[in-house]
Amino acid sequence: MKIRRWRNALCSVCMAVLLVGCGGTGDDGVQIVEEENITDLVPAEEDAKTAEESDSGTSEEAELPEAGTETAPLESGSAESGEKVPAVVNIEEEKQEYTEGEIVIMTTDYDHVTVTVEGNEAATAAVMAEFEKREQSFEESLAEVLEWAKQDSLVTDSGMSYSEECGYAVKRNDGRILSFSVFSGGFEGGAHGYYMEYGLNFDAETGAVLTIADIAQDEAAFQEICVREMLRQCEDLRAQGILFEEEMLDYSGGLQGILENKMEGEEWYFTEEGVCFISNIYEIAPYAAGHFQFDIPYEMINEVLKEEYRG
């Protein structure tokens, strides 16, 4: 996944309008992710991800393996009987340091993901090809960021190091769908670090990466239901004074236009309860407000989803 290079310029522009931090979960179901320590971004985000997974109340705890371990083996005969079985997912974290002389100028933290769809070599190969492509993209971007770190006086003079992180967490894994949330974050100079969340969704039977167009049997109706519900949840945020004023959102079609555009991107993933859409930092609110997760329950969208992707 290519790192968005505009983020540092955007950070500088938006620092003037930062609000005081706010966090928690809104009364209407929208989740607000707050960045409390902007100078120590990566550990804070790891804690936030752990807390979110603990509070979610889904069956994800039983599906997610510890780093470096595999999920429980499948029961004998389940595949032969035609029963849908989860993929075997292994996530291994790798941390590295890059030095210039005796100075650490950059650190990296990357999750290596291995997926096996038992009894389906084609799907396994397709899923792994996607993860390998993303890992290669991450490694290629590091070479450029490393050069920035070498030339940054903040690093050479003060000892502050750059950082890059990419992490994955399983959100749904039931033999039909394999969904991950993808965290991308780090520090590349400037006032503070950055962090983004995306989704990566696979059809577990084919290994194909899914888009909204793939999962909806009525794409227009799906968009209408999801955008209407996200707008409803945003009303609570607006009442709390968290969101940008509407005139600050006009550049991208206003709040509704921003939410509609999520139907074309990667800012969504399946969960056990429904589909989660993400609004990342600076999109609809200042940096200090964090990013937002809008949960759309299956009860609202099952009728407009293709049968194989329903909850």
C-alpha positions in Angstrom: 0.0 0.0 0.0 1.5 3.3 -1.0 1.9 5.8 1.8 0.1 9.1 1.0 2.9 11.7 0.7 0.5 14.6 1.1 0.0 13.9 4.7 2.8 16.0 6.1 1.7 19.1 4.2 -1.8 18.5 5.3 -0.7 18.1 8.9 1.0 21.6 8.9 -2.1 23.3 7.4 -4.5 21.6 9.8 -2.5 22.3 13.0 -4.1 25.7 13.2 -7.5 24.3 13.6 -6.7 21.4 16.0 -9.4 20.9 18.7 -8.9 19.5 22.1 -8.8 15.7 22.0 -12.0 13.7 22.4 -12.5 10.0 22.5 -14.8 7.1 23.3 -17.9 5.8 21.6 -20.8 8.1 20.6 -24.3 7.4 21.8 -25.4 6.5 18.2 -22.7 3.8 17.7 -19.9 5.8 16.0 -16.5 4.9 17.4 -14.0 7.8 18.0 -10.3 6.9 18.0 -8.3 9.5 19.9 -4.5 10.0 19.5 -3.5 11.2 23.0 0.3 11.2 22.7 1.2 12.6 19.3 4.9 12.3 19.9 4.7 8.5 20.6 2.2 7.5 17.9 2.9 3.9 17.2 2.7 2.5 20.8 -0.4 4.6 21.5 -2.2 3.1 18.4 -1.2 -0.4 19.4 -2.9 0.2 22.8 -6.0 1.6 21.1 -6.3 -1.3 18.7 -6.0 -3.8 21.7 -8.7 -1.9 23.6 -11.0 -1.8 20.6 -10.6 -5.6 20.1 -11.3 -6.2 23.8 -14.4 -4.1 23.8 -15.9 -5.2 20.6 -17.8 -8.2 22.0 -17.4 -10.2 18.8 -16.0 -13.6 18.3 -12.8 -12.1 16.9 -10.9 -13.1 20.1 -11.3 -16.7 19.3 -10.3 -16.2 15.6 -7.2 -14.0 16.1 -4.0 -15.9 16.8 -1.2 -14.6 18.9 1.7 -13.2 16.9 3.7 -16.1 15.5 1.1 -18.8 16.2 -1.5 -20.3 13.9 -5.3 -20.7 14.4 -6.6 -24.0 15.8 -6.5 -26.8 13.2 -9.7 -27.6 11.4 -11.8 -30.5 12.6 -11.3 -33.6 10.5 -13.9 -34.1 7.8 -15.4 -30.6 7.9 -14.1 -29.7 4.5 -15.3 -32.9 3.0 -18.8 -32.4 4.4 -19.1 -29.0 2.6 -19.1 -27.0 5.8 -17.5 -23.6 5.5 -14.4 -23.4 7.6 -12.2 -20.4 8.5 -8.9 -19.9 6.9 -5.7 -20.5 8.9 -4.2 -17.1 9.6 -0.7 -16.5 11.0 0.5 -13.0 11.8 4.2 -12.4 12.7 5.5 -9.0 13.8 8.9 -7.9 12.7 10.7 -4.9 14.1 13.9 -3.3 12.6 16.2 -0.4 13.3 18.1 1.5 10.7 21.2 3.4 11.9 23.6 6.0 10.5 26.8 5.6 12.4 25.7 5.2 16.0 22.4 7.0 15.6 19.1 5.2 15.1 17.5 7.2 12.3 14.4 5.0 11.6 12.5 2.1 13.1 10.0 -0.2 11.3 7.2 -2.5 12.6 5.6 -4.8 10.0 3.1 -7.6 10.3 3.9 -10.5 8.0 0.7 -12.4 7.2 0.4 -16.0 6.1 -3.0 -17.3 5.0 -4.0 -20.9 4.2 -7.4 -21.7 2.8 -7.4 -25.5 3.4 -8.3 -27.6 0.4 -8.2 -24.5 -1.9 -4.8 -23.9 -3.3 -6.0 -21.3 -5.9 -7.6 -19.1 -3.2 -4.5 -19.5 -1.0 -2.3 -18.4 -3.8 -4.5 -15.4 -4.7 -4.6 -14.2 -1.1 -0.9 -14.6 -0.5 -0.1 -12.8 -3.8 -2.0 -9.8 -2.5 -0.1 -9.8 0.8 3.2 -10.2 -1.0 2.4 -7.2 -3.3 1.6 -5.1 -0.3 4.8 -6.1 1.6 6.9 -5.3 -1.5 5.2 -1.8 -1.7 6.0 -1.2 2.0 9.6 -2.1 1.5 10.0 0.1 -1.6 8.6 3.1 0.3 11.0 2.5 3.1 14.0 3.3 0.8 12.6 6.8 0.1 11.7 7.5 3.7 15.1 6.4 4.8 16.7 9.0 2.6 14.5 11.6 4.1 15.6 10.6 7.6 19.3 10.9 6.6 18.8 14.4 5.4 16.5 15.6 8.3 18.4 17.7 10.8 15.8 16.8 13.4 17.1 13.3 13.3 20.8 14.0 13.0 20.8 16.8 15.7 18.2 15.8 18.2 18.3 12.0 18.0 14.6 11.7 17.1 14.0 8.9 14.7 11.6 8.3 11.8 9.2 5.4 12.1 7.0 3.3 9.8 4.4 0.7 10.7 2.0 -1.6 9.0 -0.3 -3.9 11.0 -3.2 -6.3 10.3 -6.0 -7.6 12.4 -8.6 -10.2 11.4 -12.2 -8.8 11.6 -14.2 -11.6 9.9 -13.1 -15.1 9.0 -15.9 -17.7 8.4 -15.0 -19.6 5.3 -17.0 -17.1 3.1 -15.3 -13.9 3.9 -11.8 -13.1 5.2 -11.6 -9.5 6.3 -8.7 -7.5 7.8 -8.3 -4.0 9.2 -5.0 -2.5 8.1 -3.2 0.0 10.2 -0.6 2.3 8.6 1.3 4.8 10.7 4.6 6.4 11.6 6.6 9.6 11.8 8.3 11.3 8.9 9.2 14.7 10.4 6.9 17.6 11.0 4.7 18.5 14.0 3.6 14.9 14.7 3.1 11.5 13.3 0.3 10.1 11.1 -1.9 7.1 11.2 -4.5 5.7 8.8 -6.8 2.7 8.9 -8.1 0.8 5.9 -9.8 -2.5 5.1 -8.7 -5.6 3.1 -11.5 -8.0 2.2 -11.3 -11.3 0.4 -13.8 -13.8 -0.9 -12.5 -16.9 1.0 -13.6 -19.3 -1.8 -11.8 -17.5 -4.7 -9.1 -15.4 -2.9 -10.3 -12.3 -4.8 -10.1 -8.8 -3.2 -13.6 -7.5 -2.7 -15.0 -4.1 -3.6 -18.4 -2.6 -2.7 -19.5 -3.4 -6.3 -18.6 -7.1 -5.7 -20.6 -7.5 -2.5 -23.8 -5.5 -3.2 -26.6 -6.9 -5.3 -28.1 -3.4 -5.4 -25.1 -1.0 -5.2 -27.2 2.2 -5.3 -29.5 0.9 -2.5 -26.5 -0.2 -0.4 -24.9 3.2 -0.8 -28.1 5.0 0.2 -28.6 2.9 3.3 -24.9 3.2 4.5 -24.5 6.9 3.8 -27.8 7.7 5.5 -26.8 5.7 8.6 -23.3 7.4 8.7 -24.9 10.8 8.4 -27.2 9.9 11.3 -24.2 8.9 13.4 -22.4 12.1 12.4 -25.1 14.2 13.9 -24.0 13.1 17.4 -20.4 14.2 16.5 -21.6 17.5 15.2 -23.6 18.1 18.4 -20.4 17.6 20.4 -18.6 20.2 18.2 -16.2 17.6 16.9 -16.7 17.9 13.1 -15.3 20.5 10.8 -17.8 23.2 9.8 -19.6 22.3 6.5 -17.8 25.1 4.6 -14.4 23.4 5.4 -15.7 20.2 3.7 -16.9 21.8 0.5 -13.7 21.0 -1.3 -14.8 17.3 -1.5 -18.6 17.7 -1.9 -19.4 18.3 1.8 -19.9 15.6 4.4 -22.3 13.6 2.3 -19.9 13.6 -0.6 -17.0 12.4 1.5 -19.1 9.5 2.9 -20.4 8.6 -0.6 -16.8 8.4 -1.9 -16.1 5.6 0.6 -18.0 3.3 -1.7 -15.1 3.5 -4.1 -12.2 3.1 -1.8 -10.6 0.8 0.8 -11.9 2.5 4.0 -14.2 -0.4 5.0 -14.2 -4.0 6.2 -16.6 -6.7 7.3 -17.0 -7.5 11.0 -19.1 -10.2 12.7 -21.9 -7.6 13.2 -21.9 -5.8 9.9 -19.7 -3.5 7.7 -17.5 -0.9 9.3 -16.6 2.3 7.4 -13.6 4.5 8.4 -13.1 8.2 8.2 -9.4 8.9 8.7 -7.7 11.9 10.4 -8.3 15.4 8.9 -11.1 14.1 6.6 -14.1 15.4 8.6 -12.5 16.6 11.8 -9.1 17.9 13.2 -6.2 15.6 14.0 -6.9 15.8 17.7 -10.3 14.3 17.2 -8.8 11.1 15.8 -10.5 8.9 13.2 -14.0 7.5 13.2 -15.5 4.1 12.6 -19.1 3.9 11.5 -20.7 0.5 12.0 -23.6 -0.6 9.7 -25.3 -3.7 11.1 -26.3 -6.6 8.8 -29.9 -6.1 9.8 -29.8 -2.8 7.7 -28.0 -4.1 4.6 -28.6 -7.9 4.3 -31.3 -7.5 1.7 -29.0 -5.4 -0.6 -26.0 -7.7 -0.1 -25.3 -10.7 -2.3 -26.4 -13.8 -0.4 -22.8 -15.2 0.0 -21.7 -12.0 1.9 -24.6 -11.6 4.3 -24.2 -11.8 8.0 
